[in-house]
């Protein structure tokens, strides 16, 4: 297994041997390109989304190679005291040349058309939009631990006084990495002077259970499959609060957290109520005398399968025949 022993410039597309005037023009152009990428990310959960999307894509690619015996697994660590996010996966990992190039703008190895992302800008956003990022990858033929520092400081600099950031190799391995193969990323939102570009504690939650709800409803971790089948992704979530207290959730399932699941003790499926009323009427009883188990609920919900939606659309005449046909083609389902 081989390792890099030197640092490298993830923007080595900029010729370091070119004439100075051309080189400065290329640097300025590349900076602006990266700034435009960073401006396209405006959401609080964008870094979570990118880290988790990349991890889940890596496990999908591994599953495509290994087959049914493979089990997708993620490890997520949110440290509010350190103001950092760590995501590891047991996916396909990076080979040597891939690891050297993947931070460059518009470079992507997701080319099969079945991944969540493939534009090649997500890792550029992660590397150049924050204070520091540590990266680790391990495959049967290659292993490397590295970090990039002060990339955002370089991007924001308009004086030319800040040196272009290089990826620096770290000794050893990622001690927190729990898998035999895959990749980990650790993103820092606080610089060496303690300045925060984002405060993870701002949202006001500090336990694994609460963060679990947030991630399942706001990131790709809340996974939906087209056919409604199991996503086959499990994950461990660990959260350290600002006082150093740690909470954990282990072997949780990556699936979308519907609102009624959040209110599972105070909500009810309206179809259960309708079914009970029909049964009571058939028995000659009063269907309006709602039993105690249906009372004092805070929410009602219902799942509409494709045929249910088509019947509603045909009855209400709100959709065209082409739109109704599309509902059937894509096996559309609805929850309300």
Secondary structure, DSSP 8 states (H G I E B T S, - for coil): -B---S-B-TTTTS-TTS-HHHHHHHHHHHHHHHHHHHHT---TTHHHHHHHHHHHHHHHHHHHHH-TT--EEEEEEEETTTTEEEEEE-S----HHHHHHTTSTT-----SS-SS--SS-HHHHHHHSSSEEEEEEE-SSBEEEEEEESHHHHHH--SS-S----EEE-SS--TT--SSSEEEEEEE-B-TT--BSS-GGGG---SHHHHHHHHHHHSTTS---TT-----EEEEEEEE-TTS-EEEEEEEE-----HHHHTTTTEEEHHHHHHHHHHHHHTT--TTS--GGGSS-SEEE-EE-HHHHHHHHHHHT-S-HHHHHHHHHTT--EE-
